[in-house]
Amino acid sequence: MNDSKYKVLVTQQVDLAMNQIIQDMKTWTEKTNFTNQQCELSASQLSNTLGVAAATKSVEVVLGYIEYQIGRDNSRRSWGWSNFGDQLLAQLRALGSTAEGIVSIAAQRSGLTLSDEVKKKKDEEAWMELMRQYLGQMRRYFVYRKKKER
């Protein structure tokens, strides 16, 4: 019973966290101006990143994919635009702390005791969920902003 309650609580806490995370992402998007017409980042590049996130359970795989995209951007017109890629990496890494808080709250409220090893695994699962949500919302907002700026 505790495990089921825990899962529901994690889902609720992720949803609650996303309200602020999305607002922060929109503010950050405005500052980086990566929807500017001079920036060559495309919605399909963000979709590909989201696809990588959907296909793995590993946070490091997604971060590594983004690092690779930054490294490939010799013209600094997409992932390198105004340090967009590096700033995105920082945003996604910061979600790790949010995930740890979510897991701690859900475990406490459900009465579930987690060993250090299990806690780490649960933190990574929550972090991955936050990353997927973040990347999906960012892609949607990117499409909206690009259309608006035409």
Contacts in CASP RR format, 6 or more apart in sequence:
PFRMAT RR
TARGET T0000
AUTHOR 0000-0000-0000
METHOD contacts of the structure
MODEL  1
MNDSKYKVLVTQQVDLAMNQIIQDMKTWTEKTNFTNQQCELSASQLSNTL
GVAAATKSVEVVLGYIEYQIGRDNSRRSWGWSNFGDQLLAQLRALGSTAE
GIVSIAAQRSGLTLSDEVKKKKDEEAWMELMRQYLGQMRRYFVYRKKKER
2 110 0 8 1.000
2 111 0 8 1.000
2 112 0 8 1.000
3 110 0 8 1.000
3 112 0 8 1.000
5 109 0 8 1.000
5 110 0 8 1.000
5 111 0 8 1.000
5 112 0 8 1.000
6 106 0 8 1.000
6 107 0 8 1.000
6 110 0 8 1.000
6 111 0 8 1.000
6 112 0 8 1.000
9 105 0 8 1.000
9 106 0 8 1.000
9 109 0 8 1.000
9 110 0 8 1.000
10 102 0 8 1.000
10 103 0 8 1.000
10 106 0 8 1.000
10 122 0 8 1.000
10 126 0 8 1.000
10 129 0 8 1.000
13 101 0 8 1.000
13 102 0 8 1.000
13 105 0 8 1.000
13 106 0 8 1.000
14 102 0 8 1.000
14 126 0 8 1.000
14 129 0 8 1.000
14 130 0 8 1.000
14 133 0 8 1.000
17 98 0 8 1.000
17 102 0 8 1.000
17 130 0 8 1.000
18 130 0 8 1.000
18 133 0 8 1.000
18 137 0 8 1.000
21 95 0 8 1.000
21 98 0 8 1.000
21 130 0 8 1.000
21 133 0 8 1.000
21 134 0 8 1.000
21 137 0 8 1.000
22 137 0 8 1.000
22 141 0 8 1.000
24 91 0 8 1.000
25 91 0 8 1.000
25 134 0 8 1.000
25 137 0 8 1.000
25 138 0 8 1.000
25 141 0 8 1.000
26 141 0 8 1.000
28 87 0 8 1.000
28 91 0 8 1.000
29 35 0 8 1.000
29 138 0 8 1.000
29 141 0 8 1.000
29 142 0 8 1.000
29 145 0 8 1.000
32 81 0 8 1.000
32 82 0 8 1.000
32 83 0 8 1.000
32 84 0 8 1.000
32 87 0 8 1.000
33 39 0 8 1.000
33 82 0 8 1.000
34 41 0 8 1.000
34 81 0 8 1.000
34 82 0 8 1.000
34 84 0 8 1.000
34 142 0 8 1.000
35 142 0 8 1.000
35 145 0 8 1.000
35 146 0 8 1.000
35 148 0 8 1.000
35 149 0 8 1.000
36 81 0 8 1.000
36 149 0 8 1.000
37 149 0 8 1.000
37 150 0 8 1.000
38 77 0 8 1.000
38 81 0 8 1.000
39 77 0 8 1.000
39 78 0 8 1.000
39 81 0 8 1.000
39 82 0 8 1.000
39 84 0 8 1.000
40 75 0 8 1.000
40 77 0 8 1.000
40 78 0 8 1.000
40 81 0 8 1.000
41 77 0 8 1.000
41 78 0 8 1.000
41 79 0 8 1.000
41 81 0 8 1.000
41 84 0 8 1.000
41 142 0 8 1.000
42 78 0 8 1.000
43 139 0 8 1.000
43 142 0 8 1.000
43 143 0 8 1.000
43 146 0 8 1.000
45 69 0 8 1.000
45 78 0 8 1.000
45 79 0 8 1.000
46 135 0 8 1.000
46 136 0 8 1.000
46 138 0 8 1.000
46 139 0 8 1.000
46 142 0 8 1.000
47 139 0 8 1.000
49 62 0 8 1.000
49 65 0 8 1.000
49 66 0 8 1.000
49 69 0 8 1.000
49 135 0 8 1.000
49 139 0 8 1.000
50 132 0 8 1.000
50 135 0 8 1.000
50 136 0 8 1.000
50 139 0 8 1.000
52 61 0 8 1.000
52 62 0 8 1.000
52 65 0 8 1.000
53 62 0 8 1.000
53 128 0 8 1.000
53 131 0 8 1.000
53 132 0 8 1.000
53 135 0 8 1.000
54 132 0 8 1.000
56 62 0 8 1.000
56 128 0 8 1.000
57 124 0 8 1.000
57 125 0 8 1.000
57 128 0 8 1.000
58 128 0 8 1.000
59 92 0 8 1.000
59 96 0 8 1.000
59 124 0 8 1.000
59 127 0 8 1.000
59 128 0 8 1.000
59 131 0 8 1.000
62 92 0 8 1.000
62 128 0 8 1.000
62 131 0 8 1.000
62 135 0 8 1.000
63 89 0 8 1.000
63 92 0 8 1.000
63 93 0 8 1.000
66 79 0 8 1.000
66 85 0 8 1.000
66 88 0 8 1.000
66 89 0 8 1.000
66 92 0 8 1.000
67 89 0 8 1.000
69 78 0 8 1.000
69 79 0 8 1.000
69 85 0 8 1.000
70 79 0 8 1.000
70 80 0 8 1.000
70 85 0 8 1.000
70 86 0 8 1.000
70 89 0 8 1.000
71 79 0 8 1.000
72 79 0 8 1.000
73 79 0 8 1.000
73 80 0 8 1.000
78 84 0 8 1.000
79 85 0 8 1.000
80 86 0 8 1.000
88 138 0 8 1.000
91 134 0 8 1.000
92 131 0 8 1.000
92 134 0 8 1.000
92 135 0 8 1.000
95 127 0 8 1.000
95 130 0 8 1.000
95 131 0 8 1.000
95 134 0 8 1.000
96 123 0 8 1.000
96 126 0 8 1.000
96 127 0 8 1.000
96 130 0 8 1.000
98 127 0 8 1.000
98 130 0 8 1.000
99 123 0 8 1.000
99 124 0 8 1.000
99 126 0 8 1.000
99 127 0 8 1.000
99 129 0 8 1.000
99 130 0 8 1.000
100 123 0 8 1.000
100 126 0 8 1.000
100 127 0 8 1.000
102 126 0 8 1.000
102 130 0 8 1.000
103 114 0 8 1.000
103 119 0 8 1.000
103 122 0 8 1.000
103 123 0 8 1.000
103 126 0 8 1.000
106 112 0 8 1.000
107 113 0 8 1.000
107 114 0 8 1.000
107 119 0 8 1.000
107 122 0 8 1.000
114 122 0 8 1.000
END
